[in-house]
Amino acid sequence: MDFIYDHIKKDLEILFVGFNPSIRSGETGHHYANPNNRFWTILHQAGITPRKYAPTEDFKLLDLNFGLTNIVSRPTVGAADITREEYRTGREELKRKIELNKPKIVCFVGKGVYQEYSGQRKIAWGIQDNPVVPGTIDFVAPSSSGLVRMKLEEIVAIYSELDSLRK
């Protein structure tokens, strides 16, 4: 397959933005499909989803008013395989998607994703002071990759802040 559809619509409560699909996601056509990725576990443990969804149910997040996209659409083994040109193009496309669909919160799944999008280098977890697209909340959360060295509980605590922001 090697292509993953965005799950996006107007006026989402939260739009989750990753770096790009993994090879496994490219093979299956579903977001966060690598078994080592903790995205679905984190969303459930943080109280964002009522249960742990499977990657094959990624489209069902739209029913909860959440969406999924990436800054770069090409699947790779890792973010290091993404080219500067892909980031430049992806940054412009992502900004257009956000301006068009006007999500309340844009959650960047990893500091690196937000660095590539915003051009900022020093970034704290949580709400960012100056959103790239006015009228949205830019929220930076840890990557859900199994390679991240933070404890799961620490990651879940940061994602838990999203639940109170959307209410």
C-alpha positions in Angstrom: 0.0 0.0 0.0 2.7 2.5 1.1 0.1 5.3 1.5 -1.9 6.3 4.6 -5.0 8.3 4.4 -5.4 11.3 6.7 -8.4 11.0 9.0 -9.4 14.6 9.2 -12.6 16.7 9.1 -13.6 20.2 10.0 -13.7 21.4 13.6 -12.0 18.5 15.2 -11.4 18.7 18.9 -7.8 17.3 18.5 -5.8 16.7 15.3 -2.8 14.4 16.1 0.3 15.0 13.9 3.1 12.5 13.6 6.4 12.7 11.8 5.5 10.2 9.1 4.2 6.6 8.8 6.3 3.7 9.7 7.1 1.0 7.2 4.5 -1.2 9.0 1.9 1.6 8.7 2.7 1.9 5.0 2.2 -1.9 4.6 -1.1 -1.9 6.4 -2.5 1.5 5.5 -3.1 2.4 9.2 -1.6 5.0 11.5 0.6 3.9 14.4 0.6 0.2 13.2 4.1 -0.7 14.4 3.5 -3.0 17.4 6.3 -1.2 19.3 4.4 2.1 19.0 2.5 3.0 22.1 0.1 5.6 20.6 -3.1 3.6 21.1 -2.1 2.6 24.7 -1.2 6.2 25.6 -4.5 7.6 24.3 -6.5 5.1 26.3 -4.5 5.5 29.5 -4.6 9.3 29.2 -8.4 9.1 29.1 -8.7 10.5 25.6 -10.3 7.3 24.2 -12.8 5.2 26.0 -10.9 2.0 25.2 -7.6 1.0 23.5 -8.2 1.1 19.8 -6.4 -1.1 17.3 -4.5 0.5 14.4 -7.1 -1.0 12.1 -9.7 1.2 13.8 -7.7 4.4 13.3 -10.6 5.9 11.2 -13.0 5.5 14.2 -11.2 8.3 15.9 -13.2 10.7 13.7 -16.3 9.5 15.6 -14.7 10.9 18.7 -13.9 14.1 16.9 -10.2 13.4 16.7 -8.1 13.2 13.6 -4.8 11.8 12.3 -2.2 13.1 9.9 1.6 13.5 9.5 4.0 16.2 8.5 5.4 13.9 5.8 3.3 11.2 4.1 6.0 8.9 2.9 6.6 5.8 5.1 10.2 5.4 6.3 12.1 3.3 8.7 12.7 6.4 10.8 12.5 10.2 10.9 16.2 10.4 9.9 15.2 9.2 6.4 13.0 12.2 5.7 14.6 14.8 3.4 14.7 18.6 3.9 12.5 19.0 0.8 9.9 16.5 2.2 9.8 18.6 5.4 9.4 21.9 3.6 6.6 20.5 1.4 5.0 18.8 4.4 5.1 21.9 6.6 3.2 23.9 3.9 0.6 21.1 3.4 0.1 20.7 7.1 -0.4 24.4 7.7 -3.0 24.4 4.8 -4.8 21.4 6.4 -5.0 23.2 9.8 -6.2 26.5 8.3 -8.8 24.7 6.2 -10.2 22.3 8.9 -9.7 24.5 12.0 -9.1 21.9 14.7 -9.4 23.2 18.3 -6.1 21.5 19.3 -3.2 20.3 17.2 -1.3 17.7 19.1 2.2 17.2 17.8 3.3 13.6 18.6 7.0 14.5 19.3 9.0 17.6 19.8 10.8 17.0 16.6 7.6 17.2 14.6 6.8 20.6 16.1 10.4 21.8 15.5 10.0 20.9 11.8 6.6 22.5 11.6 7.2 25.7 13.6 10.9 26.3 13.0 11.4 26.7 16.7 14.1 24.8 18.5 13.5 25.3 22.2 10.1 23.7 23.0 8.5 22.7 26.2 5.8 20.0 26.6 2.2 21.1 26.4 0.6 24.3 25.1 2.9 26.5 22.9 2.7 30.3 23.4 2.5 31.2 19.7 0.5 28.8 17.6 1.5 28.7 13.9 -2.1 29.0 12.8 -4.0 31.6 14.9 -7.1 30.3 16.5 -5.7 26.8 17.2 -3.9 25.5 20.2 -0.5 24.0 19.4 0.2 21.2 21.9 3.5 19.3 22.0 3.5 15.8 23.5 6.2 13.1 23.5 6.6 10.7 20.6 4.7 7.5 21.1 7.6 5.5 19.6 8.9 2.6 21.6 12.3 4.2 21.1 11.5 7.1 23.4 13.2 6.7 26.8 10.6 8.4 28.9 8.5 6.2 31.2 5.1 5.5 29.9 3.5 7.1 33.0 5.3 10.4 32.3 4.1 10.3 28.6 0.5 9.5 29.7 0.6 12.4 32.2 1.4 14.9 29.4 -1.2 13.5 27.1 -3.8 13.7 29.9 -3.6 17.5 29.8 -5.3 17.2 26.4 -8.5 15.8 27.9 -9.0 18.9 30.1 -8.1 21.3 27.2 -10.8 20.0 24.9 -13.6 20.4 27.4 
